[in-house]
């Protein structure tokens, strides 16, 4: 199953930091998100894009996780030559993660 099957995502940025929230459609799927979306797994998923730390914040009452990824936007909007210097497409890329349903 893909992450997009049970959750949606939003992205934001500040300088060279990308902030991605993953929000479960159903609160009962939050435990699966919390188990599967570790900082190590998210960092590996964005290998070559994220060059700094990945920090995860848990919001269980909202059924959401928030990931703050440093050195993720090629220096930031005013310095990057990337087509998506704000990193909005990273939220879509996050939803391509495969989840283990066990």
MDAnalysis code that builds the backbone (N, CA, C; Angstrom):
import MDAnalysis as mda
import numpy as np

u = mda.Universe.empty(306, n_residues=102, atom_resindex=np.repeat(np.arange(102), 3), trajectory=True)
u.add_TopologyAttr("name", ["N", "CA", "C"] * 102)
u.add_TopologyAttr("resid", np.arange(1, 103))
u.add_TopologyAttr("resname", ["UNK", "UNK", "UNK", "UNK", "UNK", "UNK", "UNK", "UNK", "UNK", "UNK", "UNK", "UNK", "UNK", "UNK", "UNK", "UNK", "UNK", "UNK", "UNK", "UNK", "UNK", "UNK", "UNK", "UNK", "UNK", "UNK", "UNK", "UNK", "UNK", "UNK", "UNK", "UNK", "UNK", "UNK", "UNK", "UNK", "UNK", "UNK", "UNK", "UNK", "UNK", "UNK", "UNK", "UNK", "UNK", "UNK", "UNK", "UNK", "UNK", "UNK", "UNK", "UNK", "UNK", "UNK", "UNK", "UNK", "UNK", "UNK", "UNK", "UNK", "UNK", "UNK", "UNK", "UNK", "UNK", "UNK", "UNK", "UNK", "UNK", "UNK", "UNK", "UNK", "UNK", "UNK", "UNK", "UNK", "UNK", "UNK", "UNK", "UNK", "UNK", "UNK", "UNK", "UNK", "UNK", "UNK", "UNK", "UNK", "UNK", "UNK", "UNK", "UNK", "UNK", "UNK", "UNK", "UNK", "UNK", "UNK", "UNK", "UNK", "UNK", "UNK"])
u.atoms.positions = np.array([
    [0.845, -1.164, 0.000],
    [0.000, 0.000, 0.000],
    [0.900, 1.238, 0.000],
    [0.478, 2.260, -0.699],
    [1.202, 3.520, -0.696],
    [0.689, 4.409, 0.428],
    [1.551, 5.260, 0.924],
    [1.174, 6.202, 1.965],
    [-0.034, 7.029, 1.537],
    [-0.103, 7.404, 0.259],
    [-1.206, 8.232, -0.237],
    [-2.569, 7.542, -0.107],
    [-2.578, 6.231, 0.086],
    [-3.841, 5.513, 0.251],
    [-4.500, 5.797, 1.600],
    [-3.705, 6.202, 2.596],
    [-4.277, 6.414, 3.933],
    [-4.016, 7.815, 4.488],
    [-3.276, 8.654, 3.740],
    [-2.929, 9.970, 4.278],
    [-2.767, 11.003, 3.176],
    [-2.827, 12.244, 3.584],
    [-2.500, 13.349, 2.671],
    [-1.350, 14.123, 3.292],
    [-0.811, 15.073, 2.554],
    [0.394, 15.739, 2.995],
    [0.373, 17.215, 2.618],
    [1.089, 18.013, 3.400],
    [1.247, 19.438, 3.148],
    [2.721, 19.772, 3.342],
    [3.197, 20.770, 2.612],
    [4.598, 21.159, 2.725],
    [4.720, 22.661, 2.934],
    [5.794, 23.037, 3.583],
    [6.138, 24.435, 3.768],
    [7.644, 24.569, 3.738],
    [8.122, 25.794, 3.750],
    [9.567, 25.998, 3.700],
    [9.943, 27.268, 4.442],
    [11.174, 27.299, 4.864],
    [11.776, 28.480, 5.463],
    [13.260, 28.382, 5.195],
    [13.741, 29.203, 4.297],
    [15.149, 29.124, 3.919],
    [15.438, 27.782, 3.262],
    [16.394, 27.060, 3.799],
    [16.796, 25.762, 3.251],
    [16.152, 24.593, 4.011],
    [15.064, 24.880, 4.725],
    [14.380, 23.861, 5.524],
    [13.030, 23.552, 4.908],
    [12.775, 22.277, 4.687],
    [11.467, 21.831, 4.214],
    [10.709, 21.213, 5.377],
    [9.438, 21.521, 5.459],
    [8.575, 21.045, 6.522],
    [7.427, 20.282, 5.862],
    [7.319, 18.990, 6.136],
    [6.270, 18.176, 5.518],
    [5.423, 17.527, 6.609],
    [4.129, 17.753, 6.515],
    [3.183, 17.114, 7.426],
    [2.482, 15.984, 6.689],
    [2.295, 14.871, 7.383],
    [1.549, 13.725, 6.863],
    [0.366, 13.532, 7.801],
    [-0.840, 13.596, 7.236],
    [-2.059, 13.559, 8.038],
    [-2.915, 12.375, 7.610],
    [-3.218, 11.493, 8.550],
    [-4.044, 10.318, 8.252],
    [-5.470, 10.761, 7.914],
    [-6.057, 10.109, 6.927],
    [-7.468, 10.362, 6.620],
    [-8.353, 9.902, 7.779],
    [-7.948, 8.778, 8.394],
    [-8.715, 8.214, 9.515],
    [-7.786, 8.123, 10.717],
    [-8.235, 8.583, 11.863],
    [-7.417, 8.605, 13.063],
    [-6.873, 7.222, 13.422],
    [-7.632, 6.164, 13.103],
    [-7.168, 4.814, 13.436],
    [-5.944, 4.373, 12.625],
    [-5.593, 5.094, 11.574],
    [-4.400, 4.768, 10.787],
    [-3.142, 5.464, 11.305],
    [-3.296, 6.307, 12.318],
    [-2.149, 7.034, 12.852],
    [-1.064, 6.087, 13.376],
    [-1.435, 5.024, 14.046],
    [-0.441, 4.085, 14.597],
    [0.432, 3.502, 13.487],
    [-0.165, 3.195, 12.347],
    [0.601, 2.686, 11.203],
    [1.571, 3.754, 10.705],
    [1.115, 4.988, 10.596],
    [2.001, 6.079, 10.180],
    [3.172, 6.219, 11.149],
    [2.864, 6.230, 12.444],
    [3.904, 6.408, 13.452],
    [4.927, 5.279, 13.414],
    [4.472, 4.062, 13.141],
    [5.373, 2.911, 13.074],
    [6.228, 2.942, 11.808],
    [5.635, 3.258, 10.688],
    [6.318, 3.157, 9.396],
    [7.163, 4.375, 9.025],
    [6.745, 5.559, 9.437],
    [7.441, 6.776, 9.009],
    [8.451, 7.234, 10.047],
    [9.539, 6.510, 10.118],
    [10.622, 6.888, 11.026],
    [11.474, 7.961, 10.356],
    [12.258, 8.659, 11.152],
    [13.137, 9.671, 10.569],
    [14.150, 9.032, 9.616],
    [14.626, 7.842, 9.968],
    [15.594, 7.156, 9.113],
    [14.970, 6.801, 7.753],
    [13.751, 6.343, 7.802],
    [13.081, 5.943, 6.562],
    [12.792, 7.154, 5.678],
    [12.351, 8.239, 6.277],
    [12.077, 9.456, 5.514],
    [13.371, 10.012, 4.934],
    [14.437, 10.023, 5.717],
    [15.730, 10.516, 5.214],
    [16.209, 9.660, 4.048],
    [16.069, 8.348, 4.143],
    [16.473, 7.460, 3.047],
    [15.610, 7.698, 1.812],
    [14.320, 7.938, 2.008],
    [13.405, 8.195, 0.888],
    [13.812, 9.459, 0.131],
    [14.352, 10.436, 0.848],
    [14.757, 11.696, 0.232],
    [16.277, 11.794, 0.055],
    [16.947, 10.643, -0.028],
    [18.392, 10.635, -0.248],
    [18.705, 11.402, -1.527],
    [19.723, 12.229, -1.473],
    [20.089, 13.048, -2.628],
    [19.361, 14.390, -2.647],
    [18.316, 14.522, -1.852],
    [17.568, 15.781, -1.756],
    [17.802, 16.428, -0.401],
    [17.652, 15.638, 0.651],
    [17.843, 16.133, 2.022],
    [19.269, 15.806, 2.446],
    [20.026, 16.842, 2.780],
    [21.425, 16.652, 3.148],
    [21.683, 16.940, 4.621],
    [20.641, 17.265, 5.361],
    [20.788, 17.566, 6.782],
    [19.935, 16.649, 7.634],
    [19.712, 17.091, 8.846],
    [18.921, 16.321, 9.809],
    [17.452, 16.266, 9.419],
    [16.803, 15.179, 9.835],
    [15.350, 15.037, 9.726],
    [14.830, 14.847, 11.149],
    [13.903, 15.694, 11.549],
    [13.305, 15.620, 12.885],
    [11.815, 15.361, 12.716],
    [11.281, 14.431, 13.507],
    [9.856, 14.100, 13.443],
    [9.155, 14.602, 14.691],
    [8.017, 15.245, 14.471],
    [7.148, 15.687, 15.562],
    [5.839, 14.929, 15.443],
    [5.348, 14.428, 16.566],
    [4.128, 13.615, 16.581],
    [2.953, 14.444, 17.084],
    [1.837, 14.341, 16.380],
    [0.592, 15.016, 16.759],
    [-0.516, 13.970, 16.752],
    [-0.518, 13.065, 17.746],
    [-1.447, 11.940, 17.734],
    [-2.923, 12.330, 17.755],
    [-3.266, 13.416, 18.432],
    [-4.681, 13.812, 18.495],
    [-5.179, 14.339, 17.156],
    [-4.245, 14.743, 16.297],
    [-4.595, 15.184, 14.947],
    [-4.389, 14.068, 13.922],
    [-3.782, 12.962, 14.365],
    [-3.479, 11.871, 13.438],
    [-2.403, 12.261, 12.450],
    [-1.446, 13.056, 12.911],
    [-0.456, 13.618, 11.996],
    [0.975, 13.495, 12.517],
    [1.887, 13.500, 11.570],
    [3.316, 13.588, 11.848],
    [3.849, 14.776, 11.068],
    [4.815, 15.465, 11.634],
    [5.432, 16.595, 10.942],
    [6.935, 16.342, 10.869],
    [7.498, 16.462, 9.688],
    [8.924, 16.245, 9.477],
    [9.582, 17.556, 9.081],
    [10.634, 17.911, 9.806],
    [11.421, 19.092, 9.490],
    [12.745, 18.579, 8.948],
    [13.019, 18.952, 7.695],
    [14.200, 18.435, 6.991],
    [15.123, 19.600, 6.633],
    [16.312, 19.573, 7.199],
    [17.285, 20.658, 6.979],
    [18.145, 20.373, 5.750],
    [18.636, 21.444, 5.167],
    [19.470, 21.360, 3.943],
    [18.742, 20.544, 2.881],
    [17.505, 20.950, 2.604],
    [16.644, 20.178, 1.709],
    [16.223, 20.936, 0.456],
    [16.577, 22.225, 0.372],
    [16.042, 23.028, -0.733],
    [17.127, 23.725, -1.545],
    [18.288, 23.091, -1.623],
    [19.359, 23.635, -2.456],
    [19.804, 25.027, -2.054],
    [19.738, 25.332, -0.774],
    [20.166, 26.635, -0.289],
    [19.026, 27.575, 0.018],
    [17.837, 27.260, -0.445],
    [16.676, 28.115, -0.199],
    [16.168, 28.743, -1.484],
    [15.012, 29.342, -1.419],
    [14.318, 29.858, -2.602],
    [15.164, 30.851, -3.385],
    [15.821, 31.762, -2.713],
    [16.572, 32.796, -3.427],
    [17.933, 32.328, -3.911],
    [18.369, 31.139, -3.502],
    [19.686, 30.630, -3.900],
    [19.619, 29.425, -4.817],
    [18.493, 28.736, -4.839],
    [18.385, 27.475, -5.557],
    [18.021, 27.679, -7.027],
    [18.555, 26.813, -7.877],
    [18.185, 26.794, -9.288],
    [17.151, 25.709, -9.566],
    [16.640, 25.073, -8.513],
    [15.661, 24.000, -8.660],
    [14.345, 24.541, -9.207],
    [13.642, 23.720, -9.982],
    [12.346, 24.119, -10.505],
    [11.336, 24.347, -9.396],
    [11.440, 23.581, -8.322],
    [10.535, 23.714, -7.187],
    [11.351, 24.139, -5.973],
    [11.803, 25.368, -5.975],
    [12.674, 25.851, -4.901],
    [11.963, 25.894, -3.553],
    [10.631, 25.965, -3.547],
    [9.870, 25.955, -2.298],
    [9.704, 24.534, -1.747],
    [9.924, 23.515, -2.567],
    [9.830, 22.134, -2.109],
    [8.411, 21.612, -1.972],
    [7.438, 22.259, -2.609],
    [6.039, 21.805, -2.491],
    [5.865, 20.396, -3.053],
    [6.620, 20.043, -4.075],
    [6.480, 18.701, -4.657],
    [7.012, 17.610, -3.730],
    [7.784, 17.982, -2.711],
    [8.288, 16.979, -1.770],
    [7.144, 16.316, -1.008],
    [6.056, 17.047, -0.787],
    [4.918, 16.434, -0.089],
    [4.301, 15.338, -0.953],
    [4.259, 15.540, -2.269],
    [3.780, 14.494, -3.172],
    [4.728, 13.315, -3.214],
    [6.024, 13.607, -3.192],
    [7.023, 12.535, -3.190],
    [6.941, 11.709, -1.911],
    [6.643, 12.366, -0.793],
    [6.492, 11.642, 0.483],
    [5.388, 10.588, 0.370],
    [4.303, 10.935, -0.323],
    [3.143, 10.037, -0.418],
    [3.418, 8.816, -1.287],
    [4.563, 8.777, -1.963],
    [4.938, 7.595, -2.764],
    [5.601, 6.506, -1.937],
    [5.784, 6.729, -0.651],
    [6.359, 5.693, 0.213],
    [5.453, 4.478, 0.299],
    [6.052, 3.305, 0.244],
    [5.303, 2.057, 0.411],
    [5.247, 1.712, 1.899],
    [4.081, 1.296, 2.365],
    [3.889, 0.943, 3.775],
    [3.688, -0.556, 3.928],
    [4.222, -1.071, 5.022],
    [3.991, -2.467, 5.385],
    [2.741, -2.500, 6.249],
    [1.715, -3.228, 5.842],
    [0.434, -3.212, 6.532],
    [0.360, -4.158, 7.729],
    [1.421, -4.860, 8.045],
    [1.409, -5.855, 9.124],
    [1.155, -5.229, 10.464],
])
